[in-house]
Amino acid sequence: MTIPISPVPGEPRRQPQQAAQSAQPAQPAQPQAQSLYDMIGEDTFRKIVHEFYLRVPNDPVLGPMYPADDLDGAEDRLRWFLVQYWGGPQTFNEQRGHPRLRMRHVHFAVTPEAREHWLTIMADALGTVGDTELPGPAREAVWDHMVRVADMLINRP
Protein backbone atom coordinates (compact mmCIF):
# COMPACT_ATOMS: atom_id res chain seq x y z
CA MET A 1 0.00 0.00 0.00
CA THR A 2 1.34 3.42 -0.90
CA ILE A 3 0.29 6.22 1.40
CA PRO A 4 0.57 9.61 -0.25
CA ILE A 5 2.43 12.30 1.64
CA SER A 6 0.23 15.10 0.40
CA PRO A 7 -3.23 15.41 1.90
CA VAL A 8 -5.07 15.29 -1.38
CA PRO A 9 -2.94 13.16 -3.64
CA GLY A 10 -3.46 12.73 -7.31
CA GLU A 11 -4.91 16.11 -8.05
CA PRO A 12 -5.68 16.16 -11.75
CA ARG A 13 -2.55 16.46 -13.80
CA ARG A 14 -2.67 18.88 -16.64
CA GLN A 15 -1.65 17.39 -19.91
CA PRO A 16 0.66 19.57 -21.94
CA GLN A 17 -1.02 21.37 -24.78
CA GLN A 18 -0.21 19.60 -28.01
CA ALA A 19 0.04 21.39 -31.28
CA ALA A 20 -2.84 20.61 -33.60
CA GLN A 21 -0.46 19.19 -36.18
CA SER A 22 1.36 16.98 -33.67
CA ALA A 23 1.90 13.47 -34.97
CA GLN A 24 1.99 11.98 -31.47
CA PRO A 25 -1.21 10.49 -30.08
CA ALA A 26 -2.65 12.15 -26.97
CA GLN A 27 -1.45 10.64 -23.72
CA PRO A 28 -4.13 9.08 -21.53
CA ALA A 29 -4.84 10.95 -18.31
CA GLN A 30 -3.01 9.59 -15.28
CA PRO A 31 -5.33 7.84 -12.81
CA GLN A 32 -5.86 9.71 -9.58
CA ALA A 33 -4.26 8.22 -6.51
CA GLN A 34 -6.59 7.36 -3.70
CA SER A 35 -6.56 9.83 -0.79
CA LEU A 36 -5.83 8.68 2.73
CA TYR A 37 -9.45 9.49 3.53
CA ASP A 38 -10.55 7.11 0.77
CA MET A 39 -8.24 4.42 2.14
CA ILE A 40 -9.29 4.52 5.79
CA GLY A 41 -12.73 6.14 5.72
CA GLU A 42 -14.55 8.62 7.88
CA ASP A 43 -15.35 6.09 10.60
CA THR A 44 -11.65 5.77 11.40
CA PHE A 45 -11.29 9.52 11.80
CA ARG A 46 -14.48 9.57 13.87
CA LYS A 47 -13.10 6.94 16.24
CA ILE A 48 -9.70 8.62 16.64
CA VAL A 49 -11.21 12.01 17.39
CA HIS A 50 -13.87 10.59 19.71
CA GLU A 51 -11.26 8.68 21.69
CA PHE A 52 -9.16 11.85 21.89
CA TYR A 53 -12.02 13.90 23.30
CA LEU A 54 -12.94 11.21 25.83
CA ARG A 55 -9.51 11.83 27.41
CA VAL A 56 -9.26 15.62 27.17
CA PRO A 57 -11.49 16.59 30.14
CA ASN A 58 -9.32 14.61 32.58
CA ASP A 59 -6.04 16.10 31.43
CA PRO A 60 -4.68 18.71 33.87
CA VAL A 61 -3.25 20.91 31.10
CA LEU A 62 -5.71 20.50 28.23
CA GLY A 63 -8.91 19.94 30.19
CA PRO A 64 -9.18 23.58 31.31
CA MET A 65 -8.69 24.81 27.73
CA TYR A 66 -11.83 23.06 26.50
CA PRO A 67 -15.21 24.35 27.68
CA ALA A 68 -17.21 21.37 28.94
CA ASP A 69 -20.31 22.63 27.14
CA ASP A 70 -18.52 22.60 23.77
CA LEU A 71 -16.65 19.29 23.76
CA ASP A 72 -19.02 17.90 21.17
CA GLY A 73 -18.44 20.95 18.99
CA ALA A 74 -14.67 20.67 19.40
CA GLU A 75 -14.90 17.00 18.46
CA ASP A 76 -16.85 17.84 15.31
CA ARG A 77 -14.40 20.56 14.30
CA LEU A 78 -11.30 18.38 14.70
CA ARG A 79 -12.94 15.52 12.81
CA TRP A 80 -14.07 17.87 10.02
CA PHE A 81 -10.58 19.31 9.79
CA LEU A 82 -8.81 15.94 9.61
CA VAL A 83 -11.30 14.49 7.14
CA GLN A 84 -10.93 17.53 4.89
CA TYR A 85 -7.14 17.63 5.20
CA TRP A 86 -6.81 14.00 4.18
CA GLY A 87 -9.03 14.29 1.11
CA GLY A 88 -12.59 13.88 2.38
CA PRO A 89 -15.61 16.18 2.32
CA GLN A 90 -14.94 19.89 2.76
CA THR A 91 -17.25 20.21 5.77
CA PHE A 92 -14.76 22.24 7.79
CA ASN A 93 -14.52 24.93 5.12
CA GLU A 94 -18.29 24.88 4.61
CA GLN A 95 -19.03 25.27 8.33
CA ARG A 96 -16.08 27.33 9.55
CA GLY A 97 -14.22 28.81 6.59
CA HIS A 98 -10.48 28.44 6.02
CA PRO A 99 -8.85 26.50 8.87
CA ARG A 100 -6.36 29.27 9.86
CA LEU A 101 -5.17 27.05 12.70
CA ARG A 102 -2.69 29.49 14.25
CA MET A 103 -5.28 32.27 14.32
CA ARG A 104 -7.96 30.01 15.79
CA HIS A 105 -5.63 28.86 18.58
CA VAL A 106 -3.89 32.15 19.42
CA HIS A 107 -6.08 32.80 22.48
CA PHE A 108 -5.08 29.44 23.98
CA ALA A 109 -1.75 29.13 25.79
CA VAL A 110 -0.23 26.46 23.59
CA THR A 111 3.03 25.82 25.40
CA PRO A 112 5.54 23.04 24.80
CA GLU A 113 3.94 21.30 27.78
CA ALA A 114 0.47 21.59 26.22
CA ARG A 115 1.90 20.23 22.98
CA GLU A 116 3.24 17.18 24.83
CA HIS A 117 -0.11 16.57 26.55
CA TRP A 118 -1.98 16.95 23.25
CA LEU A 119 0.33 14.52 21.47
CA THR A 120 0.21 12.02 24.34
CA ILE A 121 -3.58 11.99 24.28
CA MET A 122 -3.60 11.77 20.48
CA ALA A 123 -1.15 8.85 20.59
CA ASP A 124 -3.46 7.10 23.05
CA ALA A 125 -6.44 7.77 20.77
CA LEU A 126 -4.57 6.45 17.73
CA GLY A 127 -3.68 3.38 19.78
CA THR A 128 -7.35 2.46 20.03
CA VAL A 129 -7.56 2.00 16.27
CA GLY A 130 -6.32 -1.33 14.94
CA ASP A 131 -3.92 -1.89 12.06
CA THR A 132 -6.77 -3.06 9.86
CA GLU A 133 -8.50 0.31 10.21
CA LEU A 134 -5.28 2.35 10.14
CA PRO A 135 -2.43 0.43 8.46
CA GLY A 136 1.14 1.27 9.42
CA PRO A 137 1.98 3.67 6.59
CA ALA A 138 -1.31 5.56 7.08
CA ARG A 139 -0.72 5.66 10.85
CA GLU A 140 2.75 7.11 10.28
CA ALA A 141 1.42 9.76 7.89
CA VAL A 142 -1.34 10.77 10.32
CA TRP A 143 1.08 10.85 13.26
CA ASP A 144 3.63 12.94 11.34
CA HIS A 145 0.86 15.41 10.53
CA MET A 146 -0.22 15.58 14.19
CA VAL A 147 3.34 16.34 15.29
CA ARG A 148 3.81 19.03 12.63
CA VAL A 149 0.56 20.76 13.57
CA ALA A 150 1.27 20.53 17.31
CA ASP A 151 4.70 22.07 16.73
CA MET A 152 3.25 24.84 14.57
CA LEU A 153 0.62 25.78 17.16
CA ILE A 154 3.05 26.49 20.01
CA ASN A 155 2.51 30.16 20.76
CA ARG A 156 3.89 30.62 24.29
CA PRO A 157 7.20 29.63 25.91
C-alpha positions in Angstrom: 0.0 0.0 0.0 1.3 3.4 -0.9 0.3 6.2 1.4 0.6 9.6 -0.2 2.4 12.3 1.6 0.2 15.1 0.4 -3.2 15.4 1.9 -5.1 15.3 -1.4 -2.9 13.2 -3.6 -3.5 12.7 -7.3 -4.9 16.1 -8.0 -5.7 16.2 -11.8 -2.5 16.5 -13.8 -2.7 18.9 -16.6 -1.7 17.4 -19.9 0.7 19.6 -21.9 -1.0 21.4 -24.8 -0.2 19.6 -28.0 0.0 21.4 -31.3 -2.8 20.6 -33.6 -0.5 19.2 -36.2 1.4 17.0 -33.7 1.9 13.5 -35.0 2.0 12.0 -31.5 -1.2 10.5 -30.1 -2.6 12.2 -27.0 -1.4 10.6 -23.7 -4.1 9.1 -21.5 -4.8 10.9 -18.3 -3.0 9.6 -15.3 -5.3 7.8 -12.8 -5.9 9.7 -9.6 -4.3 8.2 -6.5 -6.6 7.4 -3.7 -6.6 9.8 -0.8 -5.8 8.7 2.7 -9.4 9.5 3.5 -10.5 7.1 0.8 -8.2 4.4 2.1 -9.3 4.5 5.8 -12.7 6.1 5.7 -14.6 8.6 7.9 -15.3 6.1 10.6 -11.6 5.8 11.4 -11.3 9.5 11.8 -14.5 9.6 13.9 -13.1 6.9 16.2 -9.7 8.6 16.6 -11.2 12.0 17.4 -13.9 10.6 19.7 -11.3 8.7 21.7 -9.2 11.8 21.9 -12.0 13.9 23.3 -12.9 11.2 25.8 -9.5 11.8 27.4 -9.3 15.6 27.2 -11.5 16.6 30.1 -9.3 14.6 32.6 -6.0 16.1 31.4 -4.7 18.7 33.9 -3.3 20.9 31.1 -5.7 20.5 28.2 -8.9 19.9 30.2 -9.2 23.6 31.3 -8.7 24.8 27.7 -11.8 23.1 26.5 -15.2 24.4 27.7 -17.2 21.4 28.9 -20.3 22.6 27.1 -18.5 22.6 23.8 -16.6 19.3 23.8 -19.0 17.9 21.2 -18.4 21.0 19.0 -14.7 20.7 19.4 -14.9 17.0 18.5 -16.8 17.8 15.3 -14.4 20.6 14.3 -11.3 18.4 14.7 -12.9 15.5 12.8 -14.1 17.9 10.0 -10.6 19.3 9.8 -8.8 15.9 9.6 -11.3 14.5 7.1 -10.9 17.5 4.9 -7.1 17.6 5.2 -6.8 14.0 4.2 -9.0 14.3 1.1 -12.6 13.9 2.4 -15.6 16.2 2.3 -14.9 19.9 2.8 -17.2 20.2 5.8 -14.8 22.2 7.8 -14.5 24.9 5.1 -18.3 24.9 4.6 -19.0 25.3 8.3 -16.1 27.3 9.5 -14.2 28.8 6.6 -10.5 28.4 6.0 -8.9 26.5 8.9 -6.4 29.3 9.9 -5.2 27.0 12.7 -2.7 29.5 14.3 -5.3 32.3 14.3 -8.0 30.0 15.8 -5.6 28.9 18.6 -3.9 32.1 19.4 -6.1 32.8 22.5 -5.1 29.4 24.0 -1.8 29.1 25.8 -0.2 26.5 23.6 3.0 25.8 25.4 5.5 23.0 24.8 3.9 21.3 27.8 0.5 21.6 26.2 1.9 20.2 23.0 3.2 17.2 24.8 -0.1 16.6 26.5 -2.0 17.0 23.3 0.3 14.5 21.5 0.2 12.0 24.3 -3.6 12.0 24.3 -3.6 11.8 20.5 -1.1 8.8 20.6 -3.5 7.1 23.1 -6.4 7.8 20.8 -4.6 6.4 17.7 -3.7 3.4 19.8 -7.4 2.5 20.0 -7.6 2.0 16.3 -6.3 -1.3 14.9 -3.9 -1.9 12.1 -6.8 -3.1 9.9 -8.5 0.3 10.2 -5.3 2.3 10.1 -2.4 0.4 8.5 1.1 1.3 9.4 2.0 3.7 6.6 -1.3 5.6 7.1 -0.7 5.7 10.8 2.8 7.1 10.3 1.4 9.8 7.9 -1.3 10.8 10.3 1.1 10.9 13.3 3.6 12.9 11.3 0.9 15.4 10.5 -0.2 15.6 14.2 3.3 16.3 15.3 3.8 19.0 12.6 0.6 20.8 13.6 1.3 20.5 17.3 4.7 22.1 16.7 3.2 24.8 14.6 0.6 25.8 17.2 3.0 26.5 20.0 2.5 30.2 20.8 3.9 30.6 24.3 7.2 29.6 25.9 
